[in-house]
Amino acid sequence: MVVTSQGNHATPVKPRPGEPGAVATTATSPGKGPTRKTRRPAATRSAAARRRDLPVALLLILPAVVGFATFYAYPTLRGIYLSFTDFHVLTPPQWVGLANFRELFGDDVFWHSLLVTVYFVLLSVGFGTAISLVTAVVLHRVTRSSVLRGVILLPFLISNVIAALVWQWMLDPTLGIVNIALKHLTGHSILFFGSGGWAIPSLAAISVWKWMGYYALLIFAGLQTIPSTIYEAGRVDGASEAQMFRRLTVPLLRPILVMVVVLTVINSFQVFDIVQVTTEGGPANASNVLQMYIYRKAFRQFDFGYAATMSLALFALLIAVTFTQLRLARANESDLN
């Protein structure tokens, strides 16, 4: 509604189309008609609209907020609290302060499990990133087949438990197809999961096979952002495919590669299911990764307080490693800029 004032009288005027609810004042002088019109600023109108939409927005995000608070925020805060207590399920938690952390620093099994986990992470990150990068480059430079991309992504769609079971059967020392082939070629088989030297490399191979397709597609998406003119200029300068890969592709993919490495590190530090299905931490703790040790403490020895302390230490370690990787690799910078 627009209000016009004429002399000492106010005359209502309909708002213009497209301006519902606009409030304007038109000043007129006797015998001269309207002289000026003032309108409410657009910022004021948009602020009012936002205030009207706020209840609806809060209602829409309420399920996500409740889910996050229930399944992430509360368990995290509860775990931090339990890390300072002595809690064995059947008795209420007893506050012990830093006693669990002092026990952690003197726990040889914890440090051994951490070293085993780091060994697994190094193998998974090194081979996984290299294989994913080569696979993505082949998909980008050699073939554009969507069927091949789907086949490569297929292992990622299989659950970790199923993947571990399949590989356990394939690597079985007596009936596994891999060992049957090895017997025909070398005359003897390998205890992939029963030997201390082969357990972690075998688990890392399963992890690389499982995640390779997903990381290859991430890198493939990054390759799509590199202009083709860069490669054309490289060919004009006489660069070979290997030289362009080393001096053009890899530097330009730095942000994507950093993201892939960070994701691989986080997933590798949290490995549990394939270890539980195949080796259960054996033989002789050779594959007793940190998550496996935490699980044993919590659900076999029912020492939830100490298990929460190790979980908090792993959480802090992952934050430190991720932050260091992002800073050293300059993940927010790209040579395309």
Protein Blocks (a to p, Z undefined) as FASTA:
>chain_A
ZZddehjaccdddddehiahiacdddddehkapfbdcdddfklmmmmmmmmmmmmmmmmm
mmmmmmmmmmmmmmmmmmmmmmmcccehjaccddehjmmmmmmmmmmklmmmmmmmmmmm
mmmmmmmmmmmmmmmmmmmmmpccfklmmmmmmmmmpcfklmmmmmmmmmpcklpmklmm
mmmmnopacdfklpfklmmmmmmmmmmmmmmmmmmmmmmmmmmmpcfklmmmmmmnopaf
klmmmmmmmmmmmmmmmmmmmmmmmmmmmgmklmmmmnnopahhllmcfklmmmmmmmmn
opaklmmmmmmmmmmmmmmmmmmmmmmnommbcfkZZ
